[in-house]
Amino acid sequence: MALHAPSTLLSTVKGDNSQMRALVTGGAGFFGSHIVDALRARGDDVVALDDLSTGDRANLDPGVPLIVTDISDREAVRDRLAGERFDAVVHAAAKTKVVESVAQPALYHRVIVNGTSNALDVAQLSGATRFVNISTGGALYGETPQCATEESPIEAPSPYGRYKAEAERLASSTPGLPAITLRFANIYGPRQRTDLEGGVIAIFAGAWKRGVPLMIYGDGSAERDYLYVADAVAAILAAVDGGATGSYNIGTGVATSVNDLVAQLTALLGPPKGVVRAAERAGELQRSCLDSSKAARERLWRFSVPLAEGLRRTVAA
Ligand SMILES: NC(=O)c1ccc[n+]([C@@H]2O[C@H](COP(=O)([O-])OP(=O)(O)OC[C@H]3O[C@@H](n4cnc5c(N)ncnc54)[C@H](O)[C@@H]3O)[C@@H](O)[C@H]2O)c1
């Protein structure tokens, strides 16, 4: 098993020295483990919960308490967390694949909707005063010829997006629990899985490393808003610390095509070992992009790492 490679993404130390205790669900996953690292780096006490279905213990420092359980199993979650006190819950546990959700909607409903309900339950029982719900802009707004704002209609074409929208409604309607939902663009960076459970940048980087051809679905013109994980983590810390509630888009506002991505990776890594083209997959969007001006306007967050720099850091890691 690979050892936990310490995150060098953020080393923010809280100015007020107030330590808090946080639960991070999905804490052994790609994004969740970076959130755990960032909270610990500034002195917070963190417990991770994960069923390790796509996450990995090796993503976490051995000193991080990890509760291995299924977030959608209410009794098990209550049992394993009985008597725990948390100041904040960051809810990252989910099944995350658009195409898989079309094939397995019941699984996605159970993990995302029941899982969020249970995470909210834990937050209330443990006395938490802050709930950070991790959602997806990419799968929520459908096609976005213009980058979506929070006022854009929710037109989720996949079960993944629809259940994430349902989870948002649960988070915003839990009495007495201040909750914020962050709708993220496509996050990428170190620790993302390079097999088909990962994001396209990680999958491509893995293909380069193994010397196998890239698989491109459709003609490569599909565009996504790619957000470097350090920027995504910075939004989580701001959300944990602030008092804002409601929904915020967290993305760059820049849409990049798969073909452009391949060109940028080629500039860093040299030519790939070929490209295999396949038909477009059901549930995939042509263009997904997020307008995060609300987060910037309200001084919650703004993005700082451009794609070229994020790719350089990802490849270097
Ligand atoms: N990566 C992205 O581009 C992106 C974009 C928008 C939103 N998100 C959201 O960020 C969160 C983290 O996603 P990620 O990209 O790090 O994927 P990931 O698969 O690495 O993380 C999800 C984690 O949840 C765990 N998990 C899954 N089912 C569970 C269950 N039933 N009980 C407990 N744990 C369970 C997995 O083992 C994994 O560690 C998800 O909520 C996802 O929807 C990710």
The ligand as a Tripos MOL2 file, in Angstrom:
@<TRIPOS>MOLECULE
LIG
   44    48     1     0     0
SMALL
NO_CHARGES

@<TRIPOS>ATOM
      1 N1        -13.9480   15.3940   -8.2470 N.am      1 LIG1
      2 C1        -14.7760   16.2570   -8.7950 C.2       1 LIG1
      3 O1        -14.5610   16.7250   -9.9150 O.2       1 LIG1
      4 C2        -16.0070   16.7280   -8.0500 C.ar      1 LIG1
      5 C3        -16.7460   17.7850   -8.5910 C.ar      1 LIG1
      6 C4        -17.8920   18.2150   -7.9200 C.ar      1 LIG1
      7 C5        -18.2560   17.6140   -6.7350 C.ar      1 LIG1
      8 N2        -17.5310   16.5830   -6.2480 N.ar      1 LIG1
      9 C6        -17.9570   15.9710   -5.0030 C.3       1 LIG1
     10 O2        -16.8490   15.8970   -4.1220 O.3       1 LIG1
     11 C7        -17.0240   14.7900   -3.2430 C.3       1 LIG1
     12 C8        -15.7760   13.9400   -3.2460 C.3       1 LIG1
     13 O3        -15.5920   13.4090   -4.5540 O.3       1 LIG1
     14 P1        -14.1740   12.8850   -5.0710 P.3       1 LIG1
     15 O4        -13.9910   13.4090   -6.4320 O.co2     1 LIG1
     16 O5        -13.1160   13.1270   -4.0530 O.co2     1 LIG1
     17 O6        -14.4550   11.3320   -5.2300 O.3       1 LIG1
     18 P2        -13.9490   10.1080   -4.3410 P.3       1 LIG1
     19 O7        -14.6160    8.9060   -4.9020 O.co2     1 LIG1
     20 O8        -12.4720   10.1120   -4.2660 O.co2     1 LIG1
     21 O9        -14.5320   10.4740   -2.9210 O.3       1 LIG1
     22 C9        -15.7520    9.9980   -2.4220 C.3       1 LIG1
     23 C10       -15.4570    9.3050   -1.1170 C.3       1 LIG1
     24 O10       -16.6900    8.8750   -0.5550 O.3       1 LIG1
     25 C11       -16.5340    7.5240   -0.1190 C.3       1 LIG1
     26 N3        -17.8390    6.8820   -0.1580 N.ar      1 LIG1
     27 C12       -18.5600    6.4910   -1.2480 C.ar      1 LIG1
     28 N4        -19.7020    5.8930   -0.8650 N.ar      1 LIG1
     29 C13       -19.7110    5.9200    0.4960 C.ar      1 LIG1
     30 C14       -20.6040    5.4400    1.4770 C.ar      1 LIG1
     31 N5        -21.7390    4.8150    1.1360 N.pl3     1 LIG1
     32 N6        -20.2810    5.6080    2.7730 N.ar      1 LIG1
     33 C15       -19.1400    6.2350    3.1300 C.ar      1 LIG1
     34 N7        -18.2430    6.7010    2.2390 N.ar      1 LIG1
     35 C16       -18.5280    6.5380    0.9460 C.ar      1 LIG1
     36 C17       -15.5550    6.8990   -1.0860 C.3       1 LIG1
     37 O11       -14.9130    5.7420   -0.5760 O.3       1 LIG1
     38 C18       -14.5860    8.0490   -1.3120 C.3       1 LIG1
     39 O12       -13.5460    8.0440   -0.3670 O.3       1 LIG1
     40 C19       -18.2900   14.0670   -3.7190 C.3       1 LIG1
     41 O13       -19.3810   14.5070   -2.9390 O.3       1 LIG1
     42 C20       -18.4620   14.5530   -5.1420 C.3       1 LIG1
     43 O14       -19.7980   14.5040   -5.5570 O.3       1 LIG1
     44 C21       -16.4060   16.1260   -6.8650 C.ar      1 LIG1
@<TRIPOS>BOND
     1     1     2 1
     2     2     3 2
     3     2     4 1
     4     4     5 ar
     5     4    44 ar
     6     5     6 ar
     7     6     7 ar
     8     7     8 ar
     9     8     9 1
    10     8    44 ar
    11     9    10 1
    12     9    42 1
    13    10    11 1
    14    11    12 1
    15    11    40 1
    16    12    13 1
    17    13    14 1
    18    14    15 2
    19    14    16 1
    20    14    17 1
    21    17    18 1
    22    18    19 2
    23    18    20 1
    24    18    21 1
    25    21    22 1
    26    22    23 1
    27    23    24 1
    28    23    38 1
    29    24    25 1
    30    25    26 1
    31    25    36 1
    32    26    27 ar
    33    26    35 ar
    34    27    28 ar
    35    28    29 ar
    36    29    30 ar
    37    29    35 ar
    38    30    31 1
    39    30    32 ar
    40    32    33 ar
    41    33    34 ar
    42    34    35 ar
    43    36    37 1
    44    36    38 1
    45    38    39 1
    46    40    41 1
    47    40    42 1
    48    42    43 1
@<TRIPOS>SUBSTRUCTURE
     1 LIG1         1 GROUP 0 **** ****
